Every structure is written in structure tokens, then in C-alpha cells.
């Protein structure tokens, strides 16, 4: 589910305060890019939690209807909820795999953690980290 929520950026001492009115949450960032990134993360965490709890997620409101003062900036922050959930899902998954007996024996004798080795190899092959 791709969506975009209106946010309000308010300059403060050495940072920007961010309000997401539709979700009644706020965050902050050192500068505008960080504030927007933090807003996206806050929206993603909030929506994932609410979905997990079985609650209804409010639709984004019309940005034109949001009132701001002269110092505030209103903008939209987009997020792909499914992508956010996948990127931040650290649940473990059990996998059954097959390898030659001699390789298994040598790895066990060397004290290799199979799970860590597989994760490292998969990340390397996928170009992650």
C-alpha cells in the first residue's frame, strides 16, 4: 500500500519538529531531509503497529485543508507500507537446507554458526550491507 500523509515542519532551535496530524504523532530531525526521513519512519512504525493490532488506519487528509502559521511548512511524505514492513521485519524464519556431510562435519568442527554464515552469504550475494 503506497500512500502519502501530510506533515507539518516547524523550525526550532537547531532542528525541525514534525507533526503528522492524521496520525496524531510527531518526531523531529536535525534538518529538513532528516525530518522528512524521520516522519516516514514514524508513519511506517505507527501504521505497522496499528495494523498488527487490527485497528483501522486513517486515510490521509487533504493537504489543502491543513492550517499552518507563517513559520511552518506543510508537505507530503510518501511511504510504501509493504516495503517498509519487509525492510524492518526482523522475525526469524526456519529454513531446512541440504549440504554434503563432509562440509557439515568440517564446519561443525570449526565451530561455525550455520545461521550466521548463511545470513552473511545471502547478504553478500544480494549486495546488502
C-alpha positions in Angstrom: 0.0 0.0 0.0 1.6 3.2 -1.2 0.3 6.4 0.4 1.4 9.9 1.3 0.5 11.7 4.5 0.6 15.5 5.1 3.2 16.6 7.6 4.0 20.0 9.2 7.6 21.0 9.6 8.2 23.6 12.3 11.7 25.2 12.7 13.0 25.1 16.2 16.5 25.6 17.8 18.9 23.5 15.6 16.2 21.2 14.4 12.8 20.8 12.8 9.8 19.5 14.7 7.5 17.3 12.6 3.8 16.8 13.2 1.7 14.2 11.4 -1.8 15.4 12.1 -3.7 12.5 10.7 -2.0 10.0 12.9 -1.6 12.3 16.0 2.2 11.6 16.2 5.3 13.7 16.0 9.0 13.4 15.5 12.0 15.6 14.7 15.1 16.0 12.6 18.3 18.0 12.5 17.5 19.4 9.1 14.6 19.1 6.6 15.9 15.9 4.9 16.3 14.2 8.2 13.0 15.5 9.4 11.2 14.0 6.4 13.1 10.7 6.8 12.1 10.6 10.5 8.5 11.4 9.5 8.5 8.5 7.0 9.8 6.2 9.7 7.3 7.3 12.3 4.5 6.8 9.9 5.7 3.4 8.9 6.1 2.2 12.5 2.8 3.6 13.6 0.9 2.1 10.7 2.6 -1.3 11.1 1.8 -1.4 14.8 -1.8 -0.4 14.3 -2.3 -3.0 11.5 -0.8 -5.6 13.8 -3.3 -4.6 16.5 -6.2 -4.9 14.0 -7.0 -1.3 14.1 -8.2 0.9 11.1 -5.6 3.2 9.5 -7.0 6.7 8.8 -6.7 7.8 5.2 -4.5 10.8 4.5 -6.4 14.1 4.7 -6.4 16.8 2.0 -3.2 18.8 2.5 -5.0 22.0 1.4 -7.3 21.7 4.4 -4.4 21.7 6.9 -3.8 25.0 8.6 -0.3 26.3 9.3 1.3 29.5 10.5 3.9 31.6 8.7 6.8 29.7 10.2 5.5 26.3 9.4 5.8 24.3 6.2 3.4 21.7 5.1 4.3 18.9 2.7 3.6 15.3 1.9 5.6 12.3 3.0 5.2 9.2 0.9 5.6 5.6 2.1 5.2 2.1 0.8 3.9 0.3 3.8 4.5 -3.2 2.5 8.1 -2.3 1.5 8.6 -0.6 5.0 7.3 -3.7 6.7 9.6 -6.0 4.7 12.6 -3.8 5.4 12.0 -3.7 9.1 10.8 -7.2 9.8 13.4 -9.0 11.9 11.4 -12.1 12.7 13.3 -15.2 12.2 12.3 -17.9 9.7 13.4 -21.5 10.0 14.9 -23.0 6.8 15.8 -26.6 6.1 18.8 -27.0 3.9 21.0 -29.7 2.5 24.8 -29.8 2.4 27.4 -32.5 1.9 28.2 -34.5 5.0 32.0 -33.7 4.8 31.2 -29.9 4.7 28.8 -30.2 7.6 31.4 -32.0 9.7 34.2 -29.6 8.9 32.0 -26.6 9.7 30.9 -28.1 13.0 34.5 -28.9 14.0 35.4 -25.3 13.2 32.6 -24.0 15.4 30.9 -22.2 12.5 27.5 -20.8 13.3 25.4 -22.0 10.3 22.8 -19.4 10.7 25.3 -16.5 10.8 27.2 -18.0 7.8 24.1 -18.3 5.7 22.9 -14.8 6.6 26.3 -13.4 5.7 26.5 -15.3 2.4 22.9 -14.2 1.4 23.6 -10.6 2.2 26.8 -10.7 0.2 25.1 -12.3 -2.7 22.2 -9.8 -2.6 24.5 -6.8 -2.2 23.1 -5.9 1.2 25.4 -4.2 3.8 
